[in-house]
Amino acid sequence: MIHFVNETGPSLAFGADGLKVWQSYIPQLAIEHVFVLHAIVASSALHQASLAANNALSRDQFLEIARLRRIAALDLFIPALSTPCRENCDALIACNMLLAILEFGWQSLDDGGLRKDGADESAATPTRITAFVRALSFWRGIQVITEDIAEWLFSGPLAVIWLQPDLDSLPDLSPGASRAFDDLATQVNAFREQSTLSGDPETHTDVDLYELQLPKLHRVYKCVHDEKFQAHCLSWPVHMDAGFDTMLKRGDQLALSMLAFWASCVVALESRWWGRPWGKGFLAEVQMQLPGVEIGFV
């Protein structure tokens, strides 16, 4: 717990208000909710594994602790999801956020950690892409929980995490990101024209999903350079529309390009041990899937 309060918690926080939540309030939740305690220990162990890169023995020991505590957290967390209430709503959200960060962390360290955790790998799909689609259940879990307990959540200590930014007050996209975003929009428009000519209902559905993602991606990228709202950079998987993950599974080129655009947002969060390495590795894997497509725009 000491490492979490002093090191891991601050590495997960965005802004001064977020720091208070991660250093003080979430550890307090662990006193009454054991699944939060397990998730805290798991994330702290994974963080320590990342710091022990030059000591294989210590690193493997921390990875094993993280793996076992993650399993213990899930064993208690999943049943608790069936009974959300005012007393446990913050604990459910806190645990879900920690589990989502753990998914990033495993992939940021190495593929060996993923294999221990039972990731589904195939020759056709790079590890990080497969694991990301698998992890969407955690991200969507945040959305489902917040919908059920919104009244309680937004009136409690965790409300600062969900504070919505005024987009007009945020910095504009960088020139490189703006070009990349415009390129995505151009591809979507071209696909729309092709689908109109073909009359294929399936392609119409794909285009609708593409178009739904564009404003969401624009929103999260605008938050990159504002420390108070940087947490929103991670919100796209939470709000990703159902069906888009199917497009990712089949290796849809435009869907992967959109995912790469979002991954670049994570790379831009330079001080995050759990995110930046994942983002860089993910961009490299997408580049292998999409040879000739420029995605290194951050």
N, C-alpha and C positions, 0 to 999 in steps of 0.2 A: 504493500500500500504506500510506503514511503516513496518508492521509486515512481509510482503513478502520480502522486501528488506533486512531487518535485520535478519530474522529467516527462513522463508519458502524457499526463493530463495537459500540461502546457503545449505539448507538441500537437495536440488535437484541437486546441482552442483557436478561435478566430476573434480577435478584439478583446478589450479589457473585460467586458461583460461575459463573454464566452469563457475567459480564463477563470473567473469566479465559479462558473458552473462546473467546469471540469476539475478544478482543484479542490473545491469545497462541497458543492451540492451533490454531485454524482458519487463521491466516496461516502457521503452520508446515506445515500440510498442503499449502499451495499450492506449497511448494518441490519436493515430489515428485510432485504431481498437478496437471497443467496445467489441467485442467477446473475445479479449485477456484480457481486463479489467475484464470482468465477470469471466473468467477462473482463473485469478489471485486471485480475491476475494474468489472464491469457494475453491481454494487450500489452501489459508491462513486460511479460516474458518475451514476447515477440520483439518489443522495442529493444530489450537488452540483447537479444540475439543479433539484431541489426548493428548494435554497438560492438559486438564481439566478432566482427568479421575476420579478424586475424587470429582467432583462437577457436579452432574447429571443435574442440571438446566442449568448451563452454557454450558455444553457439548451438551445438546439437542438443545439449542439456536444456537450454532455454526453449528451443523449438519443441522439444518433447513436452515440457511443462505447458507451453502455449496450446499444443494440440490437445492434451488431456483436459485442461481447464475449459477449452472451447467446447468440447464434447459435454462436459459437466454443465456448462451454462445452457447449452441447447436442451439438455434433458429436463431442465427445470423451466426454462423460458417458454418452450413450445406449449406445454400444458397451461401455463399462466395466460397465454394469449386468448384462451377461451373465456376468461372471466375478467375483462378489463373493467376497471372502476376508478374512482377518484384516488383511492389509496395506492394503487399500483401503476397508474398510467405513466407517471414520470419514469418509474423503474423499467417499464416495458420499452419506452422510447430510448432510454439510456442504453439498455442492453442491446437493442436492435442496432443503434448507431455503432456501438463497440464491435458487434459482430460484422457489420459492414466494413469497418476499418480493418478488422482482422483479415477480411478477404483481400483487401488491397495489400496489407502487410505481407501475407504469405507470398503473393506474386511478386512483391518488390524484392524479396530476399532471393529466392531461387525456385526452380521447378521441382527440386527435391522435396521441399516443404509441401508443395501442392500434391505430389504423389502420395506422401504420407497421409494427406487429408482426403484421399479418395477422389481426386479430380478425374473426370472423364476425358481421356486424351485420345486423339486419333491422328493418323498420318496426314489427313486432309486438312485439319483445322489446328492452327497454332494453339499452344497451351493457354496463353493469356486470353485469347478470344473465347475459347471454350469455357474457361473458368469464369470469365466475366458474365457470360450468358447464364451460367449456373448460379452465379452470385446475385443475379437480378431479384431472386426471391427475397433476399435480405433487404434490398433497397425498396422493393415494392411493399415489403412488410411495414416499413416506416410510414408509407402513404396510407395503407389500410388502417394502421393503428391510429394515426392522427385524425383520420376521418371519423372514427368511432368515438374518440375521446377529445375532440377539438375543444369543446367548451372548457373542460378541466385543464387541458394542456396549455392553452393560450392565456390562462389566467394564473399560471404558476411560474416557478423559477426558470423553467426551460423555455419560456416564451421568447426570451432574448435571442435564442438560436433561430427562431422562425420569423424574426423581424424582417418584413419585406422592404426592399430598397425602392427608392424613387429612381427609375431607370434614367430619367432625363438628367439627374444630378450625377450620374456615374460617368467615368471617363469613356471616351469613344474607343472602339476597337483599334488596336495597333494597325499600321498599314498592311503588314503581312497577314494578320488575322482577318482584316477587312477584305483583302483580295480572296482569301480562302473561302470566306463566307459567301461572297458574291459568286464565286465559282460553284459552290454547292447550290445556290439559288438558281443559277443558270442551268445546271444539270437537271434540277427538278423541273424547271419550265420546259426543257427539251423533252424530258421523259413524259410530261403531261401532253405535249403535242403529239408524241408518238403513240401514246395510249389512246388518245382521241381518234386518231386515224385507224388504229387497229380494232377499236371497239371491244377489246378483251376486258371483261369485268375484273379479272384478277389484277391486271396492270393498273386499272383505275384505283383499286384498293391500295396497291403499293404507293401510287402517287399521293393519295390522301395521307398515308402514313408519313411519307417524306415531308409533305407540306406542314403537317402538324409539328414536326421536330424543329423546323427552322426558327420560329420565334423563341422556342425554348432554348436552343443553342445560343442564339444571339443574347438572350437574357443572362445565361450563366457566364458567358465570356466577358460581358461588361462588368461582372463582379470581381474579376481577377485582380484588378489593381486597386481595389478598395478594401482595406483590411477588415473593416467592420462587417462587410458582406461577402467575404471570400468563401464562407461556408456554402453559399449558394452555388458555387462552382460545382459542388458535388451533388446538386439536386436533380440533374437531368435524369439519371437512372430511376429516381423515385417517381418522376412524372412521365417517364417514357410510356408511350401508348402501347396497349396490348397488341401483339401482332408484329411489332418491330423486332422483337427478339427472334421471331421465326425467320425474318429476313436476314438477320445476322448469322443464324445457324446455317443457312444455305449459302453463305458467303456472298450475299448481294453487294455489288461493288459500291453503289451509292450509300447504302446503309453503313458499310465499313468506313467509307470516307467521312460520314457524319460522326461515327464513333471515334475516328481518329481526331477530328476537330475537337471533340469533347476531351479526349485524352490529352490534347495539347494544353487545355485549361489546367489539367492536373499537373502537367510538367511545369507550368508557369508558377505553381505554388512551390517555390524553390526550397523552402526550409522544411518541407514535410517528408520525413524519412519513410513514411508509409505510402506516399503517393507519387513523388517525382520519379523514383526508379521504375515503378510500375508503368507510368506514362511513357517514359523513354523506351522501355522494352516493348510496350504495346505498339507504339508508333513504328518501331523497327519491324515487328511482325506483320502489321498491316501493309507496310511497304513491300514485304515479300509477297503478300497476297495480291497487291495492286502495283506491279512493276510499271514504272513510267508515270505514275500518278504522284504529283508533288504534294506531300503532306507535312513536310518539315517547315512550317511557317511561323513557329513561335520564336 
